[in-house]
Amino acid sequence: MRTRGAVLVANIITGLALGYTVTNIGFGDYAELNRMFTFQDLRMLFAFAGAVAIIVVVFALVGVRRTPGRIHGGVIPGAMLFGTGWAISGGCPAIPIIQVASGYLPAFVTIAGVMVGIWLCRWANARFFQLDRGSCGL
């Protein structure tokens, strides 16, 4: 039987291991990410593609089945904004946390931008769009 404490400890250990791995690959370094996004260095792009390939195989072996989601008008612009923010800031929303932990304090600006972006998205959706939030918890 799992206790809350054991689950918390397991999550902390897993998170630290993931952060260590991601940092050592270079995903926490803005310059490395810039080289990946501008196709100057394909090493990290191959690492990312390899991780995706591994998880696809693991999901197939475990039998994880994806239930089809609803696609609405906000998916494409949202994906474009997310990708643009990732390219500008040098990381998806988790990377700035790793950057701060590594001593890169300008990542606080990215974290603030993510928080403002979430607030703006919720506000705009409630006021103008009323899109189905689905599993995202918009």
N, C-alpha and C positions, 0 to 999 in steps of 0.2 A: 504494500500500500504506500502510495506517495504522500508525503507531507508537504505542506506549503514551503517549509524551510528547505527541504531537499530539492524541490523544484526550483526555488530561488537560487540556491547554490549552483545547481546544474546550469541554469540560465546565465549566471554570472561567469562561470568557467567557460561556457560555450562562447559568450560574447567577448571575453578577453582573448580567447584563442582566435576567434574570427578577426578581431581588431588587430591582433599581432600579425596574422597572416596577410590581411589586406594591406597593412602598413608595409610589410616587407616585400610584397609584390610591387608596391609603388602606387597603389590607388589612393593613398593619402597625400601624395605629392602633386601639387598643382602643375609643376613643370612636366612631370611624367604624363599626367592626364592630357595636358595640352599637346604633347608630342603624339599621344594616341589619337586624339580627336583630329589632328591635322595630318595623320598618317605618316608622320616622320619616323615613328618607331612602332612597329607592329607587335612587339613583345607583349605588351599589356592587353592588346586587342586579342591576341591568341590565348592569353591566360583567361580572359573573360569568356571567350568562345569555348574554351576547354571546360570551364566551370559549368557553363550552360549545358554542354554535351554530357558531362558527368551527371548532372541532376536529372536530365531527361532519361538517361539509362536507369538511374536509381528509382525514379518515379515509375518507370515501366516495370522494373523488377518487383517493386513493392505493390504495384497495382493501383496507383493513384490515378483517379479519373477526374478530369476537369469537367465541371458542368458548364454548359454554354451560358455566357452572360448576355445581358442586353447591351446592345450598342446604341448610343444616343448621340445627339449632336455635339456634346461636349467632349467626346473621347478624342477626336483628332486634334482640336485646338489644345486640349489639355496635354496630350502627348507632346505636341510641338513646344508648348511652354515649358514642360518638364525637361525635355531634351535641351532646349535653349539655356535654361537655368543651369543644367548640369555642365554644359560646355563653358558657360561664362564663369561659374563659380569654381569649377574644377572638381565637381563631385555631386553625387546624388545626395539626398538629405542625410544619409548616415555618415558620409565621409567627413563633413565639417566637425562632427563629434570626435572622430579619430584625429583630425588635424589639430583640434584644440588639445586633446590628450597628448599629442606629440609636441606641443609647445607652439603651434602655429596660431597665434592669437587673432589674426585677421579673419579667421574662420567664424568668429563670433558675428561678423557682419553677415555672412551667409546664413547662419542659424537665425538671425533676426529676419532676414529676407524670407526664409522658409516660413517662419511664424506669421509674418505679415501676409505672405501669399496664401496661406491656409485661411486666414481670417477674411481676406478679400474674396477668395473663392466661395466660402460659405455665405458671405454677405451678398455677392452677386447672384449666386444660385437662389437664395431665398427671395431676393428682390425681383430678379428678371427672368430666370430660366426655369426654376422648379424642376430640375432634372432628377431622375431617379438616382438616388445615392448608391444603390446596389451594395456591394460588399466593401466599398471604399470608406464608408463612414464620413462622407463629405460633410 
